[in-house]
Amino acid sequence: MKKIKRHNKLVRDNILDILKDKGINCKFHVANNNEYENELYLKLQEELEEFILKPCTEELVDMLEVLDAIRKFHNINLDELKIVKKEKKIERGGFNDRIILETTKE
């Protein structure tokens, strides 16, 4: 008897074909907008946790792929994103200097 393994998570678009090619049967559904948005955020958390445990190119690529899907879901233009990123870096800087702000006094 084959064991049923529960996943209940967002997967990459080609996973169903990969499973089929391996002879693995699966059950799936297509998420509505609310579920998809929620699953994207859960997937980003999952990928971040994996990257923290194993910082490598492959895990970082997984995070970038999810971020790109989030960008598309919210109709954020890639060219505009690049412009705003550049402007913000010029105005506020990046994170290369490793500065930890301890306190402020106003």
N, C-alpha and C positions, 0 to 999 in steps of 0.2 A: 504494500500500500504506500502510495506517495504521500509525503508530508506536505501540508499546506503551510507556507510561510507568509505571514502578513507583513506588508510594507507600508501601505497607506501613506505614500509620500510622492511628491513631484519627482519625475525622472526625466532624463534627456529624451529628445524626440525619437532617437533611433533605438531605444532600449527594447521596444516591443519586437522589432525585427531581429535584434540580437538574440532575444529569448526564443523566438520562433525558430531561428536557425540552429539553436542548441537543443531544440525539441522540448522546450519548457513551455507548458501551458500557463496562461495567466488571465486574470480578470482585471479590468481597468475601466475607468470612465474619464470623460473630458470635463475638466473643472469649469464652473461658471466664473464670472469675473471676481466675485467676492472670495471664492475658495482659492482661485489662482493667485490673487494678490497675497492672501494669507500664506499660502504654500510657498510662494517666492521668498517671503521673509523668513519662514522656517528653514527653507533650503539654504538661505544665506547664513543663518546661524549654524546650521549643520556643517557647511563648508568652512566657516571660520574656525569652528572647533577642531575640524580635521586638520586645518592648516596650523593651528596652534600646536597640535600634537606632533605634526610632521611638516615643518616648513619646507616646501619644495615647489618647484615650478608647476607641477601637475595640480597640486591643491590650490595654488594661487589662480591658475587658469580656471578652475571650477568656480571660484568666487567671482572672477571677472565675468564669466558666462552668466551667472545668476544676476549680477549687477546690470549687465547689458539687457537681460530680459526685463528687469525692473524698470530700466530706462525706457524701453519700448512700451511696456505696459502703461506707463504714465505719459507717453507721447513726448518724451524729451528728445529733442533733436541732437544727434551726435556732434555735429559741427558746432552748435550752440554750446553744448557741454564742454567741448574743448576750449572754446573762447572764454567762457566763464571760469574754467579751471585755470587757464593762463592768467587772466586778469586777477583772480583771487590770489594766486601765487605771487604775482608782482606786488600786490597791495599788502598781503598779510604774511607772505613767505610760505615755506614748506615745513617739513618736520626734520630736516637734515641736521640741524644744530643740536638736537636732543634736549631742548630747553624744557625744564620742569618748573612751572610757575608755582611757587610755594604760597605766597600771600600777597595781598594788595591792601592798601590803606587809602581810604577816600575821605 
